[in-house]
């Protein structure tokens, strides 16, 4: 068994696609119209056949209260591995990304938390 798909609920799929590809650097894998929404996935350019991240529309009534509670409590919706959190923090900050947590070392792990502009907090992390 392996993880094939994982999702983040996004407020605007077009905005999410721009942020996740043009800012974070993921690559669009699938973009299929499904009624008013799209089956929209991105992957790491380092693993084009790896786990896909679904940019899931936030239309279900349960999604907004869930997302709001997570953001209010500072809880990331998901986490992405990077080679160097501080370097990625610097790169993304220069692109205008807003961080809610600057890089913090916690033993052998360094993390930072950013706002994905689509209603989520996302953690980036690396292990020493």
Backbone as a ProteinNet text record, in pm:
[ID]
protein_1_A
[PRIMARY]
XXXXXXXXXXXXXXXXXXXXXXXXXXXXXXXXXXXXXXXXXXXXXXXXXXXXXXXXXXXXXXXXXXXXXXXXXXXXXXXXXXXXXXXXXXXXXXXXXXXXXXXXXXXXXXXXXXXXXXXXXXXXXXXX
[TERTIARY]
84.8	0	89.3	46.5	120.8	23.1	64.9	-18.8	-11.2	-126	-134.3	-180.1	-282.7	-339.4	-353.9	-339.1	-376.3	-435	-513.7	-585.7	-564	-577	-598.1	-721.2	-807.8	-927.1	-887.9	-919.9	-881.4	-1004.9	-997.5	-1109.9	-1128.1	-1020.1	-1024.4	-923.1	-971.2	-880.9	-781.5	-824	-731.9	-620.6	-657.6	-559.1	-466.3	-522.7	-441.9	-343.9	-390	-299.9	-183.8	-211.7	-104.8	-6.9	-60	27.2	110.9	47.2	118.5	218.7	194.7	289.7	388.7	338.6	425.9	505.7	452.9	521.2	593.7	519.7	583.3	667.9	634.8	717.7	669.2	546.5	491.9	455.8	423.7	390.6	248.6	167.9	31.7	37.8	-39.4	-45.8	-179.1	-290.1	-422.5	-504.7	-581.4	-672.8	-792.5	-893	-1008.6	-1134.5	-1213.3	-1338.4	-1434	-1494.2	-1593.4	-1705.7	-1801.7	-1907.8	-1848.1	-1879.9	-1827	-1683.8	-1638.8	-1505.7	-1414.8	-1295.6	-1198.4	-1134.9	-1097.2	-1011.3	-871.6	-810.1	-687.4	-581.5	-472.9	-366.2	-231.9	-143.3	-5.1	87.1	210.5	311.6	444.2	533	668.1	740.6	815	892	1000.1	1036.3	1136.7	1078.4	946.2	877.9	749.4	760.9	641.1	542.7	587.6	497.9	469.5	503.3	483.2	344.5	331.4	204.1	151.4	23.4	-41.4	-115.5	-106.4	-180.5	-301.7	-421.6	-545.9	-578.2	-596.7	-641.2	-794.1	-847.5	-988.7	-1073.9	-1183.8	-1270.9	-1332.8	-1352.2	-1402.6	-1554.1	-1626	-1769.9	-1854.9	-1807.4	-1889.3	-1908.9	-2030	-2057.3	-1967.4	-1913.9	-1829.3	-1687.8	-1647.9	-1508.3	-1472	-1552.8	-1513.7	-1498.2	-1590.7	-1567.7	-1440.2	-1412.9	-1291.9	-1167.4	-1162.9	-1046	-1027.7	-1137.7	-1130.7	-1075.1	-1121	-1073.2	-924.5	-879.7	-737.1	-652.8	-692.5	-615.8	-615.9	-732.5	-739.6	-649.3	-634.5	-549.6	-404.6	-374.6	-237.8	-193.7	-288.6	-257.5	-246.9	-131.6	-117	-207.4	-258.3	-341.7	-258	-132.4	-41.4	101.5	196.8	338.7	411.9	506.3	590.4	735.5	808.1	950.1	1029.3	1127.9	1220	1361.9	1458.1	1597.7	1650.1	1605.2	1655.1	1543.4	1485.2	1372.7	1413.3	1529.4	1570	1586.6	1646.6	1663.7	1527.9	1437	1304	1224.8	1239.6	1176.7	1222.7	1352.6	1406.8	1354	1355.4	1309.4	1162	1079.3	935.6	901.2	972.2	949.2	974.2	1078.3	1108.9	999.1	922.6	811.3	681.2	687.7	570.5	487.4	535.5	461.1	460.8	343.1	328.4	346.2	436.1	460.1	395.6	331	275.6	371.3	471.6	577.8	708.3	802.9	935.2	1005.3	1118.6	1187.2	1217.5	1184.8	1207.2	1275.1	1382.4	1449.8	1389.1	1352.6	1297.4	1373.8	1485.7	1570.6	1629.5	1599.5	1655.5	1565.4	1455	1360.1	1352.3	1350.2	1327.5	1199.5	1111.8	983.3	958.3	868.5	812.3	670.2	583.7	444.6	407.6	347.4	308.8	159.9	109.8	-29	-34	-116.7	-119.8	-211.1	-264.9	-354.3	-489.2	-512.9	-637.4	-708.4	-676.3	-747	-677.3	-548.4	-476.4	-342.9	-301.3	-163.2	-90.9	30.7	111.5	245.6	285	414.4	518.6	637.5	751.7	849.7	920.9	1009	1125.2	1232.1	1341.1	1398	1452.3	1517	1665.4	1739.7	1886.6	1940.2
-117.2	0	123.3	226.9	351.9	468	586.3	705.1	749.1	762.2	801.8	946.4	984.1	1118.8	1171.3	1300.7	1369.6	1502.7	1566.5	1686.8	1802.3	1922.3	2043.1	2109.4	2158	2228.7	2372.9	2420	2554.8	2637.9	2766.8	2858.1	2889.9	2887.4	2924.4	2836.4	2747.8	2653.5	2723.2	2825	2895.2	2963.8	3030.3	3096.1	2992.1	2879.5	2773	2717	2693.8	2642.1	2737.2	2866.1	2964.7	2958.2	2960.7	2962.8	2835.5	2721.3	2594.7	2566.5	2620.1	2597.4	2713.4	2834.4	2949	2996.1	2976.6	3023.2	2907.9	2800.9	2690.3	2602	2594.8	2519	2379.9	2345.6	2216.9	2221.9	2106.6	2094.9	2040.3	2102	2053.3	1915.4	1821.2	1685.9	1661.6	1690	1669.6	1797.1	1827.6	1941.5	1904.4	1844.7	1790.5	1860.8	1921.9	1984.8	1881.1	1916.4	1831.2	1924.4	1946.7	2043	2182.4	2252.5	2387	2385.9	2273	2261.9	2180.1	2149.2	2073.3	1965.6	1853.9	1754.7	1806.4	1869.6	1944.9	1891.6	1838.8	1786.3	1844.5	1852.4	1893.6	1789.2	1787.1	1694.5	1769.1	1708.1	1761.3	1740.6	1840	1819.2	1712.8	1687.7	1586	1445.4	1433.6	1304	1314.9	1331.3	1351.7	1235.3	1117.1	1002.8	969.5	1062.5	1041.4	1083.2	1103.5	1141	1269.9	1269.1	1387.6	1463.1	1594.3	1680.9	1732.5	1697.2	1743.8	1881.6	1978.3	2111.8	2107.6	2063.1	2027.4	2150.9	2168.9	2283.7	2276.6	2393.2	2403.8	2414.1	2358.9	2378	2307.6	2198.8	2125.8	2211.3	2214.6	2300.7	2275.5	2157	2127.6	2182.5	2213.9	2251.4	2385.7	2488.6	2621.6	2629	2575.1	2577.9	2502.5	2391.5	2312.6	2394.5	2453.5	2532.7	2653.9	2721	2839.4	2803.2	2693.4	2650.4	2618.2	2549.4	2517.3	2643.7	2737.4	2861.2	2942.1	2953.8	3029.5	2970.2	2838.1	2772	2757.2	2805.8	2800.6	2662.4	2575.9	2437	2423.2	2377.6	2357.3	2244.9	2264.2	2162.2	2043.9	2069.7	1964.7	2014.7	1928.5	1966	1917	1997.8	1962.8	1959.4	1859.3	1847.7	1937.3	2005.3	2086.3	2050.6	2085	2055.6	2147	2272.7	2371.4	2471.9	2464.6	2551.9	2698.8	2732.6	2874	2928.6	2850	2893.6	2908	2814.4	2820.6	2936.7	2961.3	3077	3205.4	3219.2	3338.7	3352.6	3243.2	3245.3	3285.7	3221.1	3247.5	3385.8	3431.1	3565.3	3670.7	3652	3746.6	3747.3	3638.7	3630.5	3683.9	3732	3789.2	3692.7	3571.3	3474.2	3519.5	3510.4	3548.8	3425.7	3435.2	3327	3361.1	3262.1	3279.8	3228	3152.2	3105.5	3106.9	3185.7	3186.2	3054.7	3024.3	2897.9	2880.3	2761.3	2724.6	2588.4	2577.8	2448.9	2378.9	2251.8	2169	2037.9	2036.9	1917.4	1899.1	1787.4	1758	1805.1	1871.7	1917.7	2070.1	2130.6	2274.7	2293.1	2381.4	2404.4	2553.5	2584.9	2718.6	2697.1	2795.5	2783	2903.9	2875.3	2980.6	2977.9	3089.6	3104.6	3078.5	2982.8	2947	3037.2	3143	3239.6	3179.7	3053.9	2985.1	2928.5	2984.7	2944.9	2842.1	2815.3	2712	2762.2	2703.8	2716.6	2589.8	2606.6	2494.4	2497.9	2385.6	2375.4	2325.9	2388.7	2332.2	2285.7	2178	2120.6	2045.3	2035.9	1945.1	1884.4	1764.5	1696.5	1698.8	1720.6	1723.4	1584
0	0	0	-72.7	-75	-92.4	-56.3	-72.3	-216.8	-280.8	-420.9	-434.8	-358.3	-360.9	-219.3	-205.6	-83.7	-127	-42.9	-84.4	10.3	-44.6	34.5	-24	63.8	18.7	-11.4	-130.7	-171.4	-203.6	-171.9	-195.2	-343.1	-420	-561.6	-634.3	-720.8	-787.2	-880.3	-951.7	-1042.3	-963.2	-855.1	-769.2	-707.4	-664.4	-604.9	-706.7	-828.9	-931.7	-954	-961	-977.4	-859.4	-737.9	-619.7	-609.9	-626.5	-608	-720.2	-840.3	-950.4	-964.2	-978.2	-1006.2	-885	-765.9	-644.7	-575.2	-542.5	-471.4	-562.1	-691.3	-784.4	-819.2	-779.5	-820.8	-969.3	-1025.8	-1167.4	-1180	-1267.7	-1289.8	-1353	-1299.6	-1355.3	-1424.8	-1355.9	-1413.6	-1399.7	-1501.6	-1498.7	-1585	-1521	-1591.6	-1541.7	-1632.7	-1589.1	-1530.9	-1416.4	-1351.6	-1306.9	-1397.2	-1367.1	-1356	-1246.9	-1225.3	-1173	-1125	-1067.4	-1159.6	-1109.7	-1187.2	-1100.2	-1163.8	-1099.2	-1128.2	-1027.4	-1046.1	-951.3	-1007.8	-923	-963.7	-865.8	-888.4	-827.1	-877.2	-826.4	-811.8	-738.8	-727.3	-859.6	-908	-1030	-1011.2	-886.5	-855.6	-859.5	-848.3	-849.4	-931.6	-1064.2	-1146.6	-1143.2	-1105.7	-1092.8	-947.1	-858.3	-715.4	-670.4	-541.5	-480.8	-542.3	-576.7	-633	-522.8	-528.4	-437.6	-512.7	-464.6	-525.6	-468.8	-557.4	-517.4	-520.6	-409.4	-394.8	-368.7	-442.8	-416.2	-276.4	-217.5	-79.7	-72.2	-167.3	-175.9	-72.4	-14.2	82.6	207.7	265.6	380.7	502.1	517	633	618.5	496.3	470.9	532.8	511.6	558.5	709.7	790	935.8	975.9	908.9	936	905.4	785.7	746.7	837.3	868.4	954.1	1090.8	1147.3	1280	1276.6	1171.7	1160.9	1154.2	1068.4	1051.5	1181.2	1246.1	1371.7	1478.7	1478	1577.2	1529.8	1407.3	1356.1	1312.7	1277.8	1242.8	1091.5	1041.5	897.4	846.4	723.7	659.9	613.7	579.5	535.4	549	519.9	529.3	405.1	358.9	244.9	288.6	240.5	269.2	174.1	227.3	147.8	191.4	108.6	143.1	252.5	254.2	349.1	377.6	494.2	529.5	523.3	574.8	576.3	433.9	345.6	206.2	138.3	163.9	103.8	163	291	354.7	287	264.8	199.7	57.1	-19.4	-158.3	-165.7	-83.9	-88.1	-33.4	68.2	122.3	15.6	-63.8	-172.4	-277.8	-289.1	-383.5	-323.8	-198.9	-134.8	-53.2	-33.1	47.1	192.8	254.1	394.6	481.9	575.7	671.4	804.1	865.2	998.8	1104.8	1060.4	1149.9	1071.9	1119.1	1058.2	1093.6	1029.4	1059.3	1208.1	1256.6	1396.5	1397.9	1474.1	1491.8	1611.4	1591.2	1697.7	1697.1	1765.5	1763	1625.5	1561.6	1429.5	1314.5	1348.8	1246.3	1249.6	1130.6	1117.6	1038.2	1087.2	1021.2	1003	911	893.5	841.5	859.6	816.9	731.8	615.8	522.5	494.8	443.6	401.6	252.1	208.6	66.2	-17.2	38.7	-26.7	-63.8	-30	-67.2	54.6	173.3	293.6	380	353.7	429.5	480.6	589.9	634.2	591.2	540.6	491.9	563.6	618.1	684.2	584	586.9	515.4	621.4	589.9	692.4	630.1	707.8	671.6	798.8	782.9	894.4	872.6	979.3	970.4	961.9
[MASK]
++++++++++++++++++++++++++++++++++++++++++++++++++++++++++++++++++++++++++++++++++++++++++++++++++++++++++++++++++++++++++++++++

